[in-house]
Amino acid sequence: MIISNMEIIPGKRIKAHMGLVQGSTVRTKHVGRDIMASLKNIFGGELKGYTELLQDAREEAVRRMKEQAQAVGANAVINVRFSTSSVTQGAAELFAYGTAVVLE
């Protein structure tokens, strides 16, 4: 499955438009990560626990989007975008969406 943030795939022709597909996941902060993040706020530096959390969330959202694309018969998702939103205190949704297409 080809996943791209571009509206076209160079060298490929769109044969069919299958519609919008999406995937999302809601993640919460981890107490241990919060403690380490508090220390990093004092001393500075990357919050690696949160970096890993967001990477895992992106991968899960894309996996779910790909599954939805496969279910409608697509072999690619183009114009992919990501969005985040706060769901509640300490929890956020990561949302991936794009256009499912069939490429020749």
N, C-alpha and C positions, 0 to 999 in steps of 0.2 A: 504494500500500500504506500503510495507516494503522499507525503504530507508537505505542504508548502504554504508559505505566507504570501506568495505571489498569486496574481489573478490568472496566470497562464503557466504552463510548463513548457519551456523552450523545446522545440522539436516534437511536441505532442499536440494532437488535436482533440478537442473535447467532443466526444461522440454523443453524450447524454448528460443532462443536468438532473441530479437526483434530489436536490434540495438541501436545506440546512441540516447539519448534524452537530451534535453537541455532546460534551462530557463535562462532568463536574465532580468535585469532592469537597467536603467540608472538613476542615482540620482544626484541632484545638491545640493550644500551647501545652507543653509538658512542664510539670513543676520543676524537674531537674534542670531543664533548659532555661526556665525563668530565672533560677538562681544564678546560673552561669551568665545569663544575659545581664543581670543586675551588676555582676562583677565587671563585665566588659564595659558597661556604661561608665563605670568609675575609671577604669584603666584604658579603655579604648580597644579597638580591634574588631575583627569580623565576628559576627554571631554565627559560628559554624553550625550550631544546632538548628537554628532557624533557616539557614541556607539549605541544609539537608532536608528539612521539613518541606520547604517550598519546592525543592527539586522533586521530591517524592510526590507531592501534590500535583505538579505539572505533568509528571509521567502518568499518574493515575487518570487525570482528566483527559489526556491525549489518548490513552488506551481505551477509555470508554467512548470517546468520539470515534475512534477507528472501528470499534465494534459496531457502533450504530451505522457507520458508513458501509461496512461489509454487509450488514443486515438488509440494506436497501439496494445492494448490488453494485456499489461503487468500487472503483479500484484506486481512487485518489481523493484527497480532500485539499481544496485550494482556498486561498485567501483566509488562512487560519489566523485567529486572534485569541488573545487571552484577556481575561478580566478577573478582578478580585472584588469581593465585597465582604463587609463585616456582617456576620449573621447574628452574633450576640457577643457579649463581653468575653474575649479570649478565644473566639472561634471565627474563622473566615472561610469563605468559599472561593475556590479557584475554578474558573470556568473556561473551557476551551471550546471554540466553535468555528465552523467553516462551511464551505460549500462542497457537498459530495458530488463527484462527477465520475463518468466513465471515460477514460482516455483510450484512444486508439494506439 
